[in-house]
Amino acid sequence: MITTRMIHFHGASGTGLALIAAVNAELRARPADSMSAVVHEPITLPGADPLPVDQDARLLMCQVSGPLADSTAERLDALARGFAGVRAVSHQRMSIERITPGAPDEPGARPEAVSWIVQYNGPAEDPPAFQAYYRSHHVPIVHRMPGIRSLNLYSPEPWTGTARLHKVNHLLIVQAVFDNLDGLLAMRNSPQRREGLQDFNNYPKFEGAVTHQAMRSHRIPV
């Protein structure tokens, strides 16, 4: 499996556009042969979500991989903390399981997409049992949802990181990738998605929130 660093930025909504511009500029200045990066920018969806799910409010999410991943994470952390509206920056090292290939982080895939990010905060009573249930029971439900071009699962890996970074340990992050916003909206309103939400009741015991967020994902450079 491939290892990546996930960096989550939270703060005042008015900070988002300036932060996104600064992070994109910083990543584009890095040597392309020593790092791969994908930036996930929030999208405001039209209308209300028909299902009662918690929405995340990240200003931005980045994933960076390669030899300069740690130093890049530190640089993005310092950059973000220079914005008065940024309240928290958190980091996690995760392994990528490509259930269905085609996400923007893959070199041969289309570099842009719309993503639906589902985050299980955890912890779980039995993490391996939770992961096994998700793969064997929930993924087939997700595959029946319309419009999904690819599916990535991100699982936590041990990581000491550095003392100055705030490390988190989310139980699982799921990225469902769509060609466009219409595809995501079709999934959001589908009966198959309602079936997926009902399956939450069957998960092995875990704690913490499950959050959802629509994001526009693009590989650097596009």
N, C-alpha and C positions, 0 to 999 in steps of 0.2 A: 504493500500500500504506500501511497505518497503521503508525506508529512507536510503540513502547512501551518502557518501561524494565523490565527484569527484575531483581529483587533476590532474592538467595539467602542464606538464613541457615543456618549450620551451628553445631553445638555439642552440649553435653551434653543428653541426651534429657529430663532432669528440668526443663530450662528451657523446654521447648516450650509448655506451657499458659499460663504467665505471659507469655511473649513474644507469643503469639498474641493474648491479651486486650489487651495494651498496643498492639500494632500496629493491631488493629481499632479501638480507641478513638481512636488518632491519626488514622486515615484518615477516620473518621466526623466528626471535628471540622473537616476541611478543607472549603472551599466546594465544593459539588457541581457548580457550573457551570464550575469552572476545572480539573477533574481527573476522570478516571475511574480506578477501581481495582478489581482483582480480587485476592482473597486465596486462596491455595492452601494448605490445611492437610493435613498427612500423615494417612493412614489406615493402620491396621494391618490387613492382610488375614488372613482365617482360612486356616489350613493353609499348606503350603509351595508355593512356585512350582514347577510341574511342569517348567519349563525352566531350564537353567543360565544365568541372567542376573544381572548385577550390580545390586544394589538401591542406590538413593541413600538418604541419611539426612538430608536437609534437615530442619531444624526448621520451616521455613516458606518459601514463595516468594510474592512479590508482583509484580504488574505494574501500573504506573501510567503514564497517558498524559495529555497535555494541557499547558497553559501552566505549571502548577505541578509538572510531573513531576520536574524536576531538584531543586527545593527540597524536594519531598516525599521524594525519594530520600535527600537529605542528612539530613533530619529522622529518617527511619526508621533510617538508619545510626547516627546519634548515639544514638537511643533504644535500639537493640539492643545497642550497646556498653556500655550501662549495666547489662546483665545479666552477672553473673560467669560464667555457663555458656555464653555465646555466644563461639565461637572465631573465626568468620570471617563477614564480610558482603561479598558481591561483587555487582557491578553490570554490566549490559550493556544497550546500546541495540540494539533488534532491530526488524525489520520483520515484520509479520504477514501471512501469505498464507492466506486462508481457502479451503482446499480444499473443505470442505463447511461452510456456515454453521450457526450455532446455538450457539456457545460463550458462556459467561456474560459475556465482555467486550463482546458486542454489545448495544447498548441495547435492541433489540427482542426479544432472546432470553430464555429463562428464566434468572433470575439465579443459580440454583444448579445444580450438577451434580457428578458424580464424574469426575475426570480421571485418565488414565494418562499420565504425563509421561516421555518418553524423551529423554535428553540425549546428544548426540554431542559429546564434548569437543574432538576435533580436535587439531592442525590437519590439513587435507587437503593432499595433494601438489598437487592441482588443484581448488580449491574450486568453481569453476563446474561442472566435470565431475561432482563429487560431488552437487551440488544437482540437476543435470539428471538424473542416474541415479535419485536418490531420487524425484523427481517422476514420471518416466516409467515406472520399473520397480517401485519399492517401494510407492508410493501405491496402485496397483491391487491389490496383495496386501492392504494394510491395509483397503481398501474391502470386501474379501471377509470380513473378520473380523466376527463377530456383535456386535450391540449398540451399535455406534458411531453416535452421533447426529450428531457433527460432528468435523471435523479441522482443526487449525491448524498451520501450520509457522512457526517463528520463526527468521529468519536474521539474522546480525550486520550491523550498520551501523557505519560509522566514527563515533567519538564521542570527543571529547577529555575530556568530563566535567569533573570538578574534581579538584584534586590530592589532596584528602583521601579520595576514594572509591577503593576497590580495584576496578579494572576487569578483567573477564575477556572472553574472546572465543570462546565455545563455537561450534562449527561449525554446529550445528543443534539446535533444541529442537522436539520434536513433542508436541502435545497432542491425544490422542484423548479425546473427551467422551462420557460415558454418562449416561443418565437416572438410574441408580441403581447401587448396589453389585452387585446381581445381574447386571446387564449387563456390568460389568467382569469379574466372575468367569467369566462364560460366555466372554468373549473370552480370558481368561488360560488357560483349559483347552481352547481350540479347536484343531483341526488346522491351521486357517488361520494361527494365530499361530506354530505350529511351522514352517510354510512361510516365514513372514516372517523367523524367526530364521535359517533356512538361507540366505536371500538375503543375509545379512550377508557371506557369503563372496564375493559377487559385487560388492560395493561398490568403487568406485575407492579407491585407497590413502589411508588416513587413520590418524592416530595417536590415542592417548588412549583412555579407557574409554567405553563406552556404558552409561549407567545408567538404571534404571527406578524409578518411584515412583508409588504410588497416592495421590491427594490429593482432598480435598473442596474444590471451588472455589465461591466466591460473590462476586458483585458488591457493591460498597459504594455506596449502602446496599442491603440486601436488600429 
